[in-house]
Amino acid sequence: MSRTAYLNGEFLPLDEARVPVMDRGFLFADGIYEVAAVLHGRLVDNAGHLARLDRSLAEIGIRNPHTAEEWERLETDLVGKNGVREGLVYIQVTRGVAERDFSFPKGDVAPTVLMFTQEKSIVNNPMAETGARAITVPDLRWKRRDIKSVALLAQVLAKQQASEAGVAEAFMVEDGVVTEGSSSTVFIVTKGGALVTRPLSHAVLPGITRKAVLALADETGLSFEERLINARELPEAAEAFYTSASAFVMPVVEIDGKPLGDGRPGPVARRLRELYFAFAERSEA
């Protein structure tokens, strides 16, 4: 089955989708993206992703070309056209096509809207059973990481460093403190049993899965703290895991070559993964 993309009002074969050279997303990374999970052919926690898309667009002055209802209809149509049962929907909105100039183009320039799907095994990802391994890397990104910008070069370099080390994720560190993963939110569980993640600020992306996991922890009476995590705490943690739309809740069993706990996925991570799947089943759009 050939893949279908959505580009500027049209559903068309992915290999026929073309964006002009002068698109500001290509020239300046002047755009925003969003990724939502698909489970059983339906969108998961999609309202949160669309709200974050709207916020990110507003933060850089790009008008949102669709209402939430319109976005969801387009996403659902695209999932159906591609027959995706489990995977992801990718949305990208750039400022549009204009002569190359650093300042915003004058006049009413239409944003470029691109969407495509990817099939991905999330429920039965074997790494959830064995646990993921991670490394720490310096955080080289800009100062507005709360905006889901398509400017991802620092994350690409971090993910490549992880790939070359043979591990799944890179935990980024700035001034001795963990910010987040290269494509995820970082959590640890202290030996005292407290769940810890960094508070929201301009320094980190407001993860949609993060928000759901914290709500689930609260519902089940699991104590948690939103505070900075010193990188020195990582090897001493009882557990660690990361969250994202593509991984849900992924236990981590090794950081920088040092095993955590007994080297197997911990009970808190495993329980939150189970709870998140139950939540995803309930929240499918």
Contacts in CASP RR format, 6 or more apart in sequence:
PFRMAT RR
TARGET T0000
AUTHOR 0000-0000-0000
METHOD contacts of the structure
MODEL  1
MSRTAYLNGEFLPLDEARVPVMDRGFLFADGIYEVAAVLHGRLVDNAGHL
ARLDRSLAEIGIRNPHTAEEWERLETDLVGKNGVREGLVYIQVTRGVAER
DFSFPKGDVAPTVLMFTQEKSIVNNPMAETGARAITVPDLRWKRRDIKSV
ALLAQVLAKQQASEAGVAEAFMVEDGVVTEGSSSTVFIVTKGGALVTRPL
SHAVLPGITRKAVLALADETGLSFEERLINARELPEAAEAFYTSASAFVM
PVVEIDGKPLGDGRPGPVARRLRELYFAFAERSEA
1 82 0 8 1.000
1 83 0 8 1.000
2 13 0 8 1.000
2 14 0 8 1.000
2 15 0 8 1.000
3 13 0 8 1.000
3 14 0 8 1.000
3 82 0 8 1.000
3 116 0 8 1.000
3 117 0 8 1.000
4 11 0 8 1.000
4 12 0 8 1.000
4 13 0 8 1.000
4 14 0 8 1.000
4 78 0 8 1.000
4 81 0 8 1.000
4 82 0 8 1.000
5 11 0 8 1.000
5 12 0 8 1.000
5 13 0 8 1.000
5 14 0 8 1.000
5 17 0 8 1.000
5 78 0 8 1.000
5 114 0 8 1.000
5 115 0 8 1.000
5 116 0 8 1.000
6 12 0 8 1.000
6 74 0 8 1.000
6 77 0 8 1.000
6 78 0 8 1.000
6 113 0 8 1.000
6 114 0 8 1.000
6 115 0 8 1.000
6 116 0 8 1.000
7 17 0 8 1.000
7 18 0 8 1.000
7 19 0 8 1.000
7 112 0 8 1.000
7 113 0 8 1.000
7 114 0 8 1.000
7 115 0 8 1.000
8 110 0 8 1.000
8 112 0 8 1.000
8 113 0 8 1.000
8 114 0 8 1.000
9 113 0 8 1.000
11 77 0 8 1.000
11 78 0 8 1.000
11 81 0 8 1.000
14 116 0 8 1.000
17 114 0 8 1.000
17 116 0 8 1.000
19 26 0 8 1.000
19 112 0 8 1.000
19 114 0 8 1.000
20 97 0 8 1.000
22 97 0 8 1.000
22 98 0 8 1.000
22 99 0 8 1.000
22 100 0 8 1.000
23 94 0 8 1.000
23 96 0 8 1.000
23 97 0 8 1.000
23 112 0 8 1.000
24 30 0 8 1.000
24 31 0 8 1.000
24 94 0 8 1.000
24 95 0 8 1.000
24 96 0 8 1.000
24 97 0 8 1.000
24 98 0 8 1.000
24 105 0 8 1.000
25 31 0 8 1.000
25 94 0 8 1.000
25 95 0 8 1.000
25 96 0 8 1.000
25 112 0 8 1.000
25 150 0 8 1.000
26 94 0 8 1.000
27 100 0 8 1.000
28 102 0 8 1.000
29 149 0 8 1.000
29 150 0 8 1.000
29 151 0 8 1.000
29 152 0 8 1.000
30 60 0 8 1.000
30 94 0 8 1.000
30 95 0 8 1.000
30 96 0 8 1.000
31 60 0 8 1.000
31 62 0 8 1.000
31 92 0 8 1.000
31 93 0 8 1.000
31 94 0 8 1.000
31 95 0 8 1.000
31 149 0 8 1.000
31 150 0 8 1.000
32 53 0 8 1.000
32 56 0 8 1.000
32 57 0 8 1.000
32 60 0 8 1.000
32 62 0 8 1.000
32 92 0 8 1.000
32 93 0 8 1.000
32 94 0 8 1.000
32 147 0 8 1.000
32 148 0 8 1.000
32 149 0 8 1.000
32 150 0 8 1.000
33 90 0 8 1.000
33 91 0 8 1.000
33 92 0 8 1.000
33 93 0 8 1.000
33 148 0 8 1.000
33 149 0 8 1.000
33 150 0 8 1.000
34 49 0 8 1.000
34 50 0 8 1.000
34 52 0 8 1.000
34 53 0 8 1.000
34 56 0 8 1.000
34 90 0 8 1.000
34 91 0 8 1.000
34 148 0 8 1.000
35 49 0 8 1.000
35 88 0 8 1.000
35 89 0 8 1.000
35 90 0 8 1.000
35 91 0 8 1.000
35 245 0 8 1.000
35 246 0 8 1.000
36 43 0 8 1.000
36 44 0 8 1.000
36 45 0 8 1.000
36 46 0 8 1.000
36 49 0 8 1.000
36 75 0 8 1.000
36 88 0 8 1.000
36 89 0 8 1.000
36 91 0 8 1.000
36 245 0 8 1.000
37 43 0 8 1.000
37 44 0 8 1.000
37 45 0 8 1.000
37 87 0 8 1.000
37 88 0 8 1.000
37 122 0 8 1.000
37 245 0 8 1.000
37 246 0 8 1.000
37 248 0 8 1.000
37 280 0 8 1.000
38 44 0 8 1.000
38 79 0 8 1.000
38 84 0 8 1.000
38 85 0 8 1.000
38 86 0 8 1.000
38 87 0 8 1.000
38 88 0 8 1.000
38 89 0 8 1.000
38 117 0 8 1.000
39 86 0 8 1.000
39 87 0 8 1.000
39 122 0 8 1.000
39 123 0 8 1.000
39 280 0 8 1.000
39 281 0 8 1.000
39 284 0 8 1.000
40 85 0 8 1.000
40 86 0 8 1.000
40 281 0 8 1.000
40 284 0 8 1.000
41 79 0 8 1.000
41 80 0 8 1.000
41 83 0 8 1.000
41 84 0 8 1.000
41 85 0 8 1.000
41 86 0 8 1.000
41 284 0 8 1.000
42 79 0 8 1.000
42 284 0 8 1.000
42 285 0 8 1.000
43 72 0 8 1.000
43 75 0 8 1.000
43 76 0 8 1.000
43 79 0 8 1.000
43 89 0 8 1.000
43 284 0 8 1.000
43 285 0 8 1.000
44 245 0 8 1.000
44 280 0 8 1.000
44 283 0 8 1.000
44 284 0 8 1.000
44 285 0 8 1.000
45 208 0 8 1.000
45 209 0 8 1.000
45 212 0 8 1.000
45 279 0 8 1.000
45 280 0 8 1.000
45 283 0 8 1.000
46 72 0 8 1.000
46 75 0 8 1.000
46 285 0 8 1.000
47 68 0 8 1.000
47 285 0 8 1.000
48 208 0 8 1.000
48 211 0 8 1.000
49 208 0 8 1.000
49 245 0 8 1.000
50 68 0 8 1.000
50 71 0 8 1.000
50 72 0 8 1.000
51 68 0 8 1.000
52 148 0 8 1.000
52 206 0 8 1.000
52 207 0 8 1.000
52 208 0 8 1.000
53 64 0 8 1.000
53 71 0 8 1.000
53 91 0 8 1.000
53 93 0 8 1.000
53 148 0 8 1.000
54 64 0 8 1.000
54 68 0 8 1.000
56 147 0 8 1.000
56 148 0 8 1.000
56 149 0 8 1.000
57 63 0 8 1.000
57 64 0 8 1.000
57 93 0 8 1.000
58 64 0 8 1.000
59 144 0 8 1.000
59 146 0 8 1.000
59 147 0 8 1.000
60 147 0 8 1.000
60 149 0 8 1.000
61 104 0 8 1.000
62 93 0 8 1.000
62 94 0 8 1.000
62 95 0 8 1.000
62 111 0 8 1.000
63 111 0 8 1.000
64 93 0 8 1.000
65 93 0 8 1.000
65 110 0 8 1.000
65 111 0 8 1.000
65 113 0 8 1.000
66 74 0 8 1.000
66 113 0 8 1.000
71 91 0 8 1.000
72 285 0 8 1.000
74 115 0 8 1.000
75 89 0 8 1.000
75 91 0 8 1.000
75 115 0 8 1.000
76 285 0 8 1.000
78 89 0 8 1.000
78 115 0 8 1.000
78 116 0 8 1.000
78 117 0 8 1.000
79 89 0 8 1.000
79 117 0 8 1.000
82 117 0 8 1.000
84 117 0 8 1.000
84 118 0 8 1.000
84 119 0 8 1.000
85 119 0 8 1.000
86 119 0 8 1.000
86 120 0 8 1.000
86 121 0 8 1.000
86 122 0 8 1.000
86 123 0 8 1.000
87 117 0 8 1.000
87 118 0 8 1.000
87 119 0 8 1.000
87 120 0 8 1.000
87 121 0 8 1.000
87 122 0 8 1.000
87 246 0 8 1.000
88 117 0 8 1.000
88 118 0 8 1.000
88 120 0 8 1.000
88 245 0 8 1.000
88 246 0 8 1.000
89 115 0 8 1.000
89 116 0 8 1.000
89 117 0 8 1.000
90 114 0 8 1.000
90 115 0 8 1.000
90 116 0 8 1.000
90 117 0 8 1.000
90 118 0 8 1.000
91 113 0 8 1.000
91 114 0 8 1.000
91 115 0 8 1.000
92 112 0 8 1.000
92 113 0 8 1.000
92 114 0 8 1.000
92 115 0 8 1.000
92 150 0 8 1.000
93 111 0 8 1.000
93 112 0 8 1.000
93 113 0 8 1.000
93 114 0 8 1.000
94 111 0 8 1.000
94 112 0 8 1.000
94 150 0 8 1.000
95 104 0 8 1.000
95 105 0 8 1.000
95 109 0 8 1.000
95 111 0 8 1.000
95 112 0 8 1.000
96 105 0 8 1.000
96 109 0 8 1.000
96 110 0 8 1.000
96 111 0 8 1.000
96 112 0 8 1.000
97 109 0 8 1.000
97 112 0 8 1.000
98 105 0 8 1.000
98 109 0 8 1.000
99 105 0 8 1.000
120 246 0 8 1.000
122 246 0 8 1.000
122 247 0 8 1.000
122 248 0 8 1.000
123 277 0 8 1.000
125 247 0 8 1.000
125 250 0 8 1.000
127 168 0 8 1.000
127 250 0 8 1.000
128 250 0 8 1.000
128 251 0 8 1.000
128 265 0 8 1.000
128 273 0 8 1.000
129 265 0 8 1.000
130 253 0 8 1.000
130 265 0 8 1.000
131 250 0 8 1.000
131 251 0 8 1.000
131 252 0 8 1.000
131 253 0 8 1.000
131 264 0 8 1.000
131 265 0 8 1.000
132 167 0 8 1.000
132 168 0 8 1.000
132 169 0 8 1.000
132 242 0 8 1.000
132 250 0 8 1.000
132 251 0 8 1.000
132 252 0 8 1.000
132 253 0 8 1.000
133 166 0 8 1.000
133 167 0 8 1.000
133 168 0 8 1.000
133 252 0 8 1.000
133 253 0 8 1.000
133 254 0 8 1.000
133 255 0 8 1.000
133 257 0 8 1.000
134 162 0 8 1.000
134 167 0 8 1.000
134 168 0 8 1.000
134 169 0 8 1.000
134 170 0 8 1.000
134 171 0 8 1.000
134 240 0 8 1.000
134 242 0 8 1.000
134 252 0 8 1.000
134 254 0 8 1.000
134 255 0 8 1.000
134 256 0 8 1.000
135 161 0 8 1.000
135 162 0 8 1.000
135 165 0 8 1.000
135 167 0 8 1.000
135 170 0 8 1.000
135 171 0 8 1.000
135 255 0 8 1.000
135 256 0 8 1.000
135 257 0 8 1.000
136 170 0 8 1.000
136 171 0 8 1.000
136 172 0 8 1.000
136 173 0 8 1.000
136 178 0 8 1.000
136 231 0 8 1.000
136 234 0 8 1.000
136 255 0 8 1.000
136 256 0 8 1.000
137 158 0 8 1.000
137 161 0 8 1.000
137 162 0 8 1.000
137 170 0 8 1.000
137 171 0 8 1.000
137 172 0 8 1.000
137 173 0 8 1.000
137 182 0 8 1.000
138 172 0 8 1.000
138 173 0 8 1.000
138 174 0 8 1.000
139 154 0 8 1.000
139 172 0 8 1.000
139 173 0 8 1.000
139 174 0 8 1.000
139 179 0 8 1.000
140 154 0 8 1.000
140 157 0 8 1.000
140 158 0 8 1.000
141 154 0 8 1.000
141 155 0 8 1.000
141 172 0 8 1.000
142 149 0 8 1.000
142 151 0 8 1.000
143 202 0 8 1.000
143 203 0 8 1.000
144 202 0 8 1.000
145 179 0 8 1.000
145 180 0 8 1.000
145 202 0 8 1.000
145 203 0 8 1.000
145 204 0 8 1.000
145 205 0 8 1.000
146 200 0 8 1.000
146 201 0 8 1.000
146 202 0 8 1.000
146 203 0 8 1.000
146 204 0 8 1.000
146 205 0 8 1.000
146 206 0 8 1.000
148 205 0 8 1.000
155 182 0 8 1.000
155 183 0 8 1.000
158 170 0 8 1.000
158 172 0 8 1.000
158 181 0 8 1.000
158 182 0 8 1.000
159 169 0 8 1.000
159 170 0 8 1.000
159 182 0 8 1.000
159 183 0 8 1.000
161 170 0 8 1.000
162 168 0 8 1.000
162 169 0 8 1.000
162 170 0 8 1.000
162 182 0 8 1.000
167 254 0 8 1.000
168 250 0 8 1.000
169 181 0 8 1.000
169 182 0 8 1.000
169 183 0 8 1.000
169 184 0 8 1.000
169 242 0 8 1.000
169 250 0 8 1.000
169 252 0 8 1.000
170 181 0 8 1.000
170 182 0 8 1.000
171 178 0 8 1.000
171 180 0 8 1.000
171 181 0 8 1.000
171 186 0 8 1.000
171 234 0 8 1.000
171 242 0 8 1.000
171 255 0 8 1.000
172 178 0 8 1.000
172 179 0 8 1.000
172 180 0 8 1.000
172 181 0 8 1.000
172 182 0 8 1.000
173 179 0 8 1.000
173 231 0 8 1.000
174 203 0 8 1.000
176 230 0 8 1.000
176 231 0 8 1.000
176 232 0 8 1.000
177 198 0 8 1.000
177 228 0 8 1.000
177 229 0 8 1.000
177 230 0 8 1.000
177 231 0 8 1.000
178 186 0 8 1.000
178 198 0 8 1.000
178 228 0 8 1.000
178 229 0 8 1.000
178 230 0 8 1.000
178 231 0 8 1.000
178 234 0 8 1.000
179 186 0 8 1.000
179 198 0 8 1.000
179 203 0 8 1.000
179 204 0 8 1.000
180 186 0 8 1.000
180 198 0 8 1.000
180 204 0 8 1.000
180 205 0 8 1.000
181 242 0 8 1.000
183 244 0 8 1.000
183 246 0 8 1.000
184 242 0 8 1.000
184 243 0 8 1.000
184 244 0 8 1.000
184 247 0 8 1.000
184 250 0 8 1.000
185 197 0 8 1.000
185 198 0 8 1.000
185 204 0 8 1.000
185 205 0 8 1.000
185 207 0 8 1.000
185 209 0 8 1.000
185 210 0 8 1.000
185 242 0 8 1.000
185 243 0 8 1.000
185 244 0 8 1.000
186 197 0 8 1.000
186 198 0 8 1.000
186 229 0 8 1.000
186 240 0 8 1.000
186 242 0 8 1.000
187 195 0 8 1.000
187 196 0 8 1.000
187 197 0 8 1.000
187 213 0 8 1.000
187 240 0 8 1.000
187 241 0 8 1.000
187 242 0 8 1.000
187 243 0 8 1.000
187 269 0 8 1.000
188 195 0 8 1.000
188 196 0 8 1.000
188 197 0 8 1.000
188 229 0 8 1.000
188 233 0 8 1.000
188 234 0 8 1.000
188 237 0 8 1.000
188 238 0 8 1.000
188 239 0 8 1.000
188 240 0 8 1.000
189 195 0 8 1.000
189 196 0 8 1.000
189 237 0 8 1.000
189 238 0 8 1.000
189 239 0 8 1.000
189 240 0 8 1.000
189 266 0 8 1.000
189 268 0 8 1.000
189 269 0 8 1.000
190 196 0 8 1.000
190 233 0 8 1.000
190 237 0 8 1.000
190 238 0 8 1.000
191 236 0 8 1.000
191 237 0 8 1.000
191 238 0 8 1.000
192 238 0 8 1.000
193 223 0 8 1.000
193 238 0 8 1.000
193 268 0 8 1.000
194 223 0 8 1.000
194 224 0 8 1.000
194 225 0 8 1.000
195 217 0 8 1.000
195 222 0 8 1.000
195 223 0 8 1.000
195 224 0 8 1.000
195 225 0 8 1.000
195 268 0 8 1.000
196 224 0 8 1.000
196 225 0 8 1.000
196 226 0 8 1.000
196 227 0 8 1.000
196 229 0 8 1.000
197 210 0 8 1.000
197 214 0 8 1.000
197 224 0 8 1.000
197 225 0 8 1.000
197 226 0 8 1.000
197 229 0 8 1.000
198 204 0 8 1.000
198 226 0 8 1.000
198 227 0 8 1.000
198 228 0 8 1.000
198 229 0 8 1.000
199 226 0 8 1.000
199 227 0 8 1.000
199 228 0 8 1.000
200 206 0 8 1.000
200 226 0 8 1.000
207 243 0 8 1.000
207 244 0 8 1.000
208 245 0 8 1.000
209 243 0 8 1.000
209 244 0 8 1.000
209 245 0 8 1.000
209 248 0 8 1.000
209 249 0 8 1.000
209 276 0 8 1.000
210 243 0 8 1.000
212 276 0 8 1.000
212 279 0 8 1.000
212 283 0 8 1.000
213 243 0 8 1.000
213 249 0 8 1.000
213 272 0 8 1.000
213 276 0 8 1.000
214 224 0 8 1.000
214 226 0 8 1.000
216 272 0 8 1.000
216 275 0 8 1.000
216 276 0 8 1.000
216 279 0 8 1.000
217 224 0 8 1.000
217 272 0 8 1.000
218 224 0 8 1.000
220 271 0 8 1.000
220 275 0 8 1.000
222 268 0 8 1.000
222 272 0 8 1.000
234 240 0 8 1.000
234 255 0 8 1.000
234 256 0 8 1.000
235 255 0 8 1.000
235 256 0 8 1.000
235 258 0 8 1.000
235 260 0 8 1.000
237 260 0 8 1.000
238 260 0 8 1.000
238 261 0 8 1.000
238 266 0 8 1.000
239 251 0 8 1.000
239 252 0 8 1.000
239 260 0 8 1.000
239 261 0 8 1.000
239 265 0 8 1.000
239 266 0 8 1.000
239 267 0 8 1.000
239 268 0 8 1.000
239 269 0 8 1.000
240 251 0 8 1.000
240 252 0 8 1.000
240 255 0 8 1.000
240 260 0 8 1.000
240 269 0 8 1.000
241 249 0 8 1.000
241 250 0 8 1.000
241 251 0 8 1.000
241 252 0 8 1.000
241 268 0 8 1.000
241 269 0 8 1.000
241 272 0 8 1.000
241 273 0 8 1.000
242 250 0 8 1.000
242 252 0 8 1.000
243 249 0 8 1.000
243 250 0 8 1.000
243 276 0 8 1.000
244 250 0 8 1.000
248 273 0 8 1.000
248 276 0 8 1.000
248 277 0 8 1.000
248 280 0 8 1.000
249 269 0 8 1.000
249 272 0 8 1.000
249 273 0 8 1.000
249 276 0 8 1.000
250 269 0 8 1.000
250 273 0 8 1.000
251 265 0 8 1.000
251 266 0 8 1.000
251 269 0 8 1.000
251 270 0 8 1.000
251 273 0 8 1.000
252 260 0 8 1.000
252 269 0 8 1.000
253 259 0 8 1.000
253 260 0 8 1.000
253 263 0 8 1.000
253 264 0 8 1.000
253 265 0 8 1.000
254 260 0 8 1.000
254 263 0 8 1.000
END
